[in-house]
Structure formats: structure tokens, C-alpha cells
Amino acid sequence: MDKPSPGAEGLRVSKLITERGLASRREADAWIEAGWVQVDGKVAVLGQRAQPDARIEIDPRARIEQAQRVTVLLHKPIGVVSGQAEDGHAPAATLVRPENRWAEDRVPQRFHPGQLRGLAPAGRLDIDSTGLLVLTQDGRIAKLLIGEDSRVEKEYLVRVQHLRPGPLPDADLQRLRHGLTLDGRVLKPARVSWANEDQLRFVLREGRKRQIRRMCELVGLQVLGLKRVRIGSVVLGALPAGRWRYLGPHERFV
């Protein structure tokens, strides 16, 4: 059987698989390497290109492997970093242990150590922030939440204090919603409102480094506490700090 040349015209097969929402780029490459992908009836090879309308078939074994990948929702406490360990601070993934699973998790999923393999944060919270953090083995979810084109909302409750006399002027509240620039780039529009007299509610569709803290500094506010309470349609709810649960089979971020 002749194999199509990797140098043929068109798009990489792994990119086509990703664009069709079938898998992440990394998953697609792994499936191709395992011989689980056919393009127009022929087994694909790594680096192969195909026309955008090519018929792509995925071996059921790939779907089974994909279905076994888990996504975990963690209430990250202050003092824990989202990703790699930093300056002696533990990474969030170390909290995903059987004894830290929320007692009220209703997902009938049994924990086993293999679920920690490749479990990575889809997004981040800085060390001084708390709230909802997603860790996943599923590249599709990671792409949905942190891909360049992601439009998934993230909601935060932010306790602030004024660095200038008097209340925050309406003009500065409007600047928080749209008009601020960080690192030479204009921020995307945000929804910002007062939750109570010393707490703001932010809803963002981007996540620049320490974005909310820096936004607040630009209008004379100091952040005293920051908590993420929602990502897309998934809420933190009553999940206690330091505890985790599985993403339910019927839960969707969008």
C-alpha cells in the first residue's frame, strides 16, 4: 500500500483533526503515530498533508483512550502555584490525592494514579489568588479554555481598597470595563461591577499575567483578595479550598 507523501499539498492531517474538534494537536499526532488515523481510506503518517475536505476516519481505540482522560476541578488555595513548583511552593496538581477529594463529589469515578499522568492546568491563578482551577488530561478542554481563540468567560470576585481619597470615579470604572492597556496592548472589553462596597466582580475573556491586579493599580485600587468563581458554565460553588472533584459527564464549559 502506497503511503501519501508528507510533502503533498494541503494542511497537516493533525491540524485538520484539531480544526474539526476531534482532538488536540498532541493527541492527533499520537493517534497518527499509533496508526489510528486514515485519510481517504489510507493509514496516515506523521507530517502528512491532505486537502481540507479529506475524509478522516479515527480508529475506535483512540476514542476509548480519549474517553478515559479526566478533568479535575480544584479550589486552589493561596500559597499554591498553578503549574510547576516555584521557590518551594507546591504545584496545584499535588493536591489531587484521594484524601483531598470532595466528599460531596457525585461523579462515580474511581481515582487511580494513572489519572495524574499528563494532568496539567488549563489556565492559571497566581500564588496570591484562590478559586476555581481546571486541571485536565484532555487536550480539547485545554485548547477550549486557553487557546488563542478562546472566548470562555472567567468570573472573579475581587476585594479592593482605595489608594486615593473618595470612591472610585465612574470614569475609572468605565476604564476597567474597556480602555486600559497592558504591555502595549489594549485589553479586551470586560464586565466589571460592584458586588458590594469593597468588592468588584470581573468577567473576562482573557487572562494576561496578573491582569486584574494590574488593571486595578491603574485606577488607584489595591487588590486585597482575588477569587475565581466561574469558568464558562462551570462554577466553583461550595467546593472547599484545597479540595477537588471530577468534571461531571454532563458539565460543559460552553
C-alpha positions as semicolon CSV with decimal commas, in nm:
position;residue;x (nm);y (nm);z (nm)
1;M;0,000;0,000;0,000
2;D;0,145;0,334;-0,103
3;K;0,153;0,598;0,169
4;P;0,078;0,960;0,076
5;S;0,385;1,178;0,077
6;P;0,425;1,406;0,382
7;G;0,516;1,683;0,139
8;A;0,186;1,668;-0,050
9;E;-0,017;1,987;-0,092
10;G;-0,273;2,079;0,173
11;L;-0,283;2,104;0,551
12;R;-0,120;1,875;0,802
13;V;-0,355;1,594;0,896
14;S;-0,303;1,668;1,267
15;K;-0,415;2,027;1,205
16;L;-0,725;1,908;1,018
17;I;-0,813;1,678;1,308
18;T;-0,773;1,967;1,553
19;E;-0,976;2,209;1,341
20;R;-1,260;1,957;1,324
21;G;-1,265;1,942;1,705
22;L;-1,175;1,574;1,717
23;A;-0,863;1,603;1,932
24;S;-0,583;1,832;2,042
25;R;-0,276;1,864;1,821
26;R;-0,075;1,646;2,058
27;E;-0,348;1,380;2,064
28;A;-0,376;1,388;1,686
29;D;-0,002;1,328;1,643
30;A;-0,016;1,041;1,894
31;W;-0,310;0,882;1,709
32;I;-0,131;0,912;1,376
33;E;0,183;0,759;1,523
34;A;-0,024;0,470;1,660
35;G;-0,177;0,407;1,318
36;W;-0,525;0,502;1,432
37;V;-0,594;0,763;1,161
38;Q;-0,693;0,701;0,799
39;V;-0,715;0,969;0,533
40;D;-0,927;0,883;0,231
41;G;-0,901;0,515;0,322
42;K;-0,522;0,501;0,375
43;V;-0,329;0,495;0,702
44;A;-0,185;0,841;0,775
45;V;0,178;0,911;0,863
46;L;0,327;1,184;1,082
47;G;0,371;1,509;0,893
48;Q;0,132;1,408;0,616
49;R;-0,072;1,676;0,443
50;A;-0,421;1,644;0,300
51;Q;-0,686;1,857;0,135
52;P;-0,928;2,040;0,371
53;D;-1,219;1,822;0,254
54;A;-1,033;1,492;0,301
55;R;-1,222;1,203;0,461
56;I;-1,065;1,137;0,802
57;E;-1,152;0,822;0,996
58;I;-1,045;0,760;1,355
59;D;-0,997;0,412;1,500
60;P;-1,238;0,342;1,791
61;R;-0,937;0,267;2,013
62;A;-0,847;0,636;2,000
63;R;-1,195;0,731;2,121
64;I;-1,173;0,485;2,409
65;E;-0,839;0,627;2,517
66;Q;-0,974;0,981;2,490
67;A;-1,284;0,899;2,695
68;Q;-1,067;0,772;2,981
69;R;-0,894;1,107;3,022
70;V;-1,009;1,302;3,325
71;T;-1,069;1,668;3,405
72;V;-1,046;1,786;3,764
73;L;-1,188;2,099;3,926
74;L;-0,977;2,223;4,216
75;H;-1,037;2,503;4,463
76;K;-0,679;2,632;4,465
77;P;-0,578;2,782;4,799
78;I;-0,345;3,077;4,848
79;G;0,021;2,975;4,859
80;V;-0,009;2,704;4,592
81;V;0,113;2,766;4,238
82;S;-0,086;2,659;3,934
83;G;0,189;2,490;3,733
84;Q;0,549;2,393;3,806
85;A;0,681;2,423;4,161
86;E;0,828;2,767;4,233
87;D;1,050;2,878;4,521
88;G;0,944;2,587;4,739
89;H;0,572;2,635;4,673
90;A;0,382;2,319;4,579
91;P;0,209;2,289;4,240
92;A;-0,170;2,253;4,237
93;A;-0,156;1,901;4,090
94;T;-0,005;1,771;4,417
95;L;-0,340;1,836;4,586
96;V;-0,515;1,587;4,358
97;R;-0,496;1,295;4,600
98;P;-0,771;1,059;4,718
99;E;-0,780;1,213;5,066
100;N;-0,841;1,561;4,919
101;R;-1,135;1,460;4,701
102;W;-1,450;1,650;4,798
103;A;-1,680;1,421;4,996
104;E;-1,981;1,556;4,806
105;D;-1,843;1,472;4,460
106;R;-2,124;1,276;4,294
107;V;-1,929;1,163;3,987
108;P;-1,899;0,780;4,001
109;Q;-1,534;0,788;3,902
110;R;-1,271;0,598;4,098
111;F;-0,934;0,761;4,146
112;H;-0,620;0,584;4,027
113;P;-0,264;0,718;3,992
114;G;-0,274;0,699;3,611
115;Q;-0,510;0,998;3,618
116;L;-0,218;1,215;3,730
117;R;-0,017;1,137;3,417
118;G;-0,022;1,442;3,195
119;L;-0,268;1,622;3,425
120;A;-0,196;1,991;3,365
121;P;-0,362;2,324;3,448
122;A;-0,577;2,475;3,173
123;G;-0,510;2,833;3,272
124;R;-0,357;2,969;3,587
125;L;-0,419;3,154;3,912
126;D;-0,128;3,336;4,071
127;I;0,005;3,225;4,407
128;D;-0,184;3,500;4,596
129;S;-0,520;3,411;4,440
130;T;-0,772;3,139;4,516
131;G;-1,067;2,977;4,347
132;L;-1,154;2,753;4,055
133;L;-0,863;2,591;3,870
134;V;-0,910;2,332;3,594
135;L;-0,657;2,052;3,554
136;T;-0,705;1,815;3,263
137;Q;-0,557;1,530;3,062
138;D;-0,784;1,626;2,771
139;G;-0,616;1,846;2,514
140;R;-0,952;1,952;2,371
141;I;-1,050;2,112;2,701
142;A;-0,712;2,282;2,735
143;K;-0,748;2,429;2,385
144;L;-1,103;2,543;2,461
145;L;-1,000;2,725;2,778
146;I;-0,658;2,866;2,695
147;G;-0,628;2,855;2,317
148;E;-0,556;3,179;2,135
149;D;-0,916;3,198;2,012
150;S;-1,076;3,105;2,345
151;R;-1,384;3,309;2,430
152;V;-1,472;3,127;2,752
153;E;-1,561;3,371;3,031
154;K;-1,383;3,368;3,366
155;E;-1,554;3,536;3,662
156;Y;-1,374;3,672;3,969
157;L;-1,466;3,835;4,298
158;V;-1,202;4,093;4,387
159;R;-1,176;4,264;4,726
160;V;-1,013;4,605;4,690
161;Q;-0,915;4,912;4,887
162;H;-0,885;5,266;4,753
163;L;-0,540;5,419;4,728
164;R;-0,688;5,764;4,660
165;P;-0,938;5,963;4,868
166;G;-1,308;5,912;4,798
167;P;-1,498;5,650;4,599
168;L;-1,386;5,516;4,263
169;P;-1,498;5,763;3,995
170;D;-1,743;5,630;3,735
171;A;-1,490;5,718;3,466
172;D;-1,236;5,479;3,623
173;L;-1,497;5,204;3,647
174;Q;-1,557;5,254;3,275
175;R;-1,183;5,228;3,212
176;L;-1,179;4,893;3,391
177;R;-1,450;4,778;3,153
178;H;-1,263;4,895;2,845
179;G;-0,981;5,130;2,766
180;L;-0,685;5,007;2,970
181;T;-0,358;4,896;2,813
182;L;-0,112;4,640;2,950
183;D;0,229;4,569;2,797
184;G;0,144;4,788;2,499
185;R;-0,177;4,600;2,414
186;V;-0,533;4,720;2,463
187;L;-0,729;4,483;2,682
188;K;-1,044;4,318;2,556
189;P;-1,374;4,456;2,693
190;A;-1,462;4,323;3,039
191;R;-1,772;4,329;3,256
192;V;-1,692;4,499;3,586
193;S;-1,941;4,594;3,857
194;W;-1,958;4,640;4,232
195;A;-2,062;4,323;4,418
196;N;-2,062;4,519;4,746
197;E;-1,892;4,830;4,884
198;D;-1,541;4,680;4,884
199;Q;-1,565;4,400;4,629
200;L;-1,571;4,412;4,250
201;R;-1,697;4,143;4,014
202;F;-1,485;4,095;3,699
203;V;-1,587;3,886;3,398
204;L;-1,301;3,847;3,149
205;R;-1,239;3,664;2,823
206;E;-0,860;3,679;2,850
207;G;-0,602;3,603;3,115
208;R;-0,289;3,815;3,098
209;K;-0,035;3,770;3,377
210;R;-0,170;3,925;3,700
211;Q;-0,416;4,109;3,479
212;I;-0,679;4,207;3,734
213;R;-0,427;4,325;3,992
214;R;-0,253;4,539;3,732
215;M;-0,584;4,677;3,600
216;C;-0,682;4,782;3,950
217;E;-0,348;4,952;4,012
218;L;-0,401;5,164;3,702
219;V;-0,718;5,315;3,854
220;G;-0,589;5,358;4,209
221;L;-0,713;5,035;4,366
222;Q;-0,515;4,776;4,560
223;V;-0,631;4,415;4,543
224;L;-0,661;4,257;4,887
225;G;-0,814;3,930;4,775
226;L;-0,897;3,761;4,444
227;K;-1,114;3,453;4,395
228;R;-1,219;3,290;4,066
229;V;-1,574;3,164;4,098
230;R;-1,665;3,056;3,746
231;I;-1,513;2,933;3,419
232;G;-1,768;2,933;3,140
233;S;-2,074;2,745;3,266
234;V;-1,883;2,565;3,543
235;V;-1,896;2,728;3,888
236;L;-1,682;2,686;4,198
237;G;-1,993;2,652;4,414
238;A;-1,944;2,500;4,759
239;L;-1,617;2,323;4,676
240;P;-1,391;2,392;4,978
241;A;-1,039;2,534;4,946
242;G;-0,782;2,259;4,889
243;R;-1,045;2,009;4,771
244;W;-1,112;1,878;4,420
245;R;-1,380;1,697;4,225
246;Y;-1,419;1,548;3,879
247;L;-1,584;1,739;3,599
248;G;-1,922;1,569;3,562
249;P;-2,016;1,385;3,239
250;H;-2,291;1,638;3,169
251;E;-2,096;1,950;3,264
252;R;-1,975;2,173;2,981
253;F;-1,767;2,490;2,991
254;V;-1,967;2,631;2,698
